[in-house]
Amino acid sequence: MKIHRSFQTSHDCEAVLTLSKDPNFLLRKLFPPVSSIEKRGNKFKAEGSYMHLSMTAEGVVLVSSNAVTYMLKTGDSVGKIELECSDRKIELDFEYEGCDGFLAKRILSNWFDRFVEDFEENVRLMRIERRV
């Protein structure tokens, strides 16, 4: 399954990437069912449930000068989330080799649409909270 979103931001890329490398920001905003996240260095473990199904994802966060990449594993499936920022333009890509059904893609697409829709305000609030 692949999902792509491209959008503009009023925030500078440094602030966007600083916030996005934190799983407590990106994963919670991108996947609303995430209820807990443990971080150890650049590794994370996220847990949550959706429609009475428990989910656990583990992975690592990789940071470059213009992108943040999450490599993740859920059970036997692997995936990748990449958020790239350049000239206040954001490219968000999600690839997942797990469930590829219509309903799953529809649900995830809706979450990604909401993430994009709320992005400016969420970044603004987090920048104030964390003084970024």
C-alpha positions in Angstrom: 0.0 0.0 0.0 1.3 3.5 -0.9 -0.1 6.8 0.2 1.4 10.2 -0.9 0.5 13.7 0.1 2.2 16.9 -1.0 1.4 20.3 0.6 2.8 23.7 1.5 3.6 25.0 5.0 4.2 28.4 6.4 6.7 26.9 8.9 10.4 26.7 8.3 11.7 23.3 7.4 14.0 23.1 10.4 11.1 23.4 12.8 9.0 21.0 10.9 11.8 18.4 10.9 12.6 19.0 14.6 9.0 18.2 15.5 8.6 15.4 13.0 11.5 13.4 14.3 9.6 12.9 17.5 7.3 9.9 17.3 5.1 11.5 20.0 4.3 14.2 17.5 4.3 12.5 14.1 2.8 9.1 14.9 0.1 10.5 17.2 -1.0 13.1 14.7 -0.8 10.7 11.7 -2.4 7.7 13.3 -5.1 8.8 15.8 -5.5 5.3 17.4 -1.9 5.4 18.8 -2.3 5.5 22.6 1.2 5.1 23.8 4.8 5.6 22.5 8.0 4.5 24.1 11.2 6.1 22.9 14.8 5.0 23.4 17.2 7.1 21.4 16.1 6.8 17.8 14.0 3.7 18.4 10.4 3.6 19.2 7.5 1.3 20.1 3.9 2.5 19.5 0.8 0.8 20.7 -2.9 1.4 20.1 -6.1 -0.2 19.1 -8.7 0.4 16.3 -12.1 -1.3 16.0 -11.1 -3.6 18.9 -7.9 -4.7 17.2 -4.7 -4.1 19.2 -1.7 -2.9 17.2 2.0 -2.6 18.0 4.6 -1.0 15.7 8.3 -0.9 16.4 11.0 0.9 14.5 13.7 3.5 14.1 13.7 7.1 13.1 16.3 8.3 10.6 17.0 12.0 10.2 18.8 13.7 7.3 19.2 17.4 6.5 15.8 17.6 4.7 13.8 14.5 5.7 12.7 12.3 8.5 12.2 8.6 7.8 10.4 6.1 10.0 11.2 2.5 9.3 8.6 0.4 11.1 7.5 -3.2 11.6 4.2 -4.5 12.7 4.1 -8.2 13.2 5.4 -9.7 10.0 4.8 -6.6 7.9 7.2 -3.7 7.3 6.6 -0.1 6.3 8.2 3.3 5.9 7.0 6.9 6.5 9.0 9.7 5.0 8.4 13.3 5.5 10.6 15.5 3.3 10.7 19.3 3.6 12.2 21.7 1.1 11.4 25.4 0.5 8.3 25.1 2.7 6.9 22.2 0.6 6.3 18.9 2.3 6.2 15.5 0.6 4.7 12.8 2.8 5.1 9.2 1.7 3.8 6.0 3.4 4.6 2.5 2.2 3.3 -0.6 3.9 3.6 -4.2 3.0 0.8 -5.3 5.3 -2.9 -5.2 4.8 -3.7 -3.7 1.3 -7.4 -3.9 1.3 -9.7 -1.1 0.2 -11.1 -0.4 3.6 -7.6 -0.2 5.2 -6.4 2.2 2.5 -9.5 4.3 2.8 -9.1 4.6 6.6 -5.4 5.5 6.3 -6.1 7.9 3.5 -8.6 9.7 5.7 -6.1 9.9 8.5 -3.5 11.4 6.2 -6.0 13.9 4.8 -6.8 15.0 8.4 -3.1 15.2 9.2 -2.5 17.6 6.2 -5.6 19.6 7.1 -4.5 20.1 10.7 -0.8 20.3 10.0 -0.3 24.1 10.3 -2.2 24.4 13.6 -0.6 21.3 15.1 2.9 22.6 14.2 2.1 26.1 15.5 0.9 24.7 18.9 3.8 22.4 19.3 6.3 25.1 18.4 4.8 27.2 21.2 4.8 24.3 23.6 8.3 23.2 22.9 9.7 26.6 22.0 11.0 25.5 18.7 
